[in-house]
Amino acid sequence: FEGIYLPLLWGSECCIKSPVVLGYTRGHFSALVGIHPEHGDCSILLPLCDSQRQPLPLHFITEDEVGLQSELIREWLETTETAGGVQCAVQRLSTPHILTQRLID
């Protein structure tokens, strides 16, 4: 299950470039959510490689898209490279809406 899943049946212009991150354990998917800042916005960098620095596989691409994985990822996600050369997706976090904040307080 490890890898990158893009909503390729939709146009990239219909989606936000901040990724949703899921974990899979014991037969269940769970949303992995960063801690929201108390005030203002911030971002989290999510490595697009494994612990051996090998790129994560991009699932469900067509034969015509093989070899274009990096371009597809940059089209669909906001990405950056760390000083150490690790390609990362940028997940933007912002202060939760007041109703959301009331639910989690």
Disulfide bonds with the S-S distance in Angstrom:
none
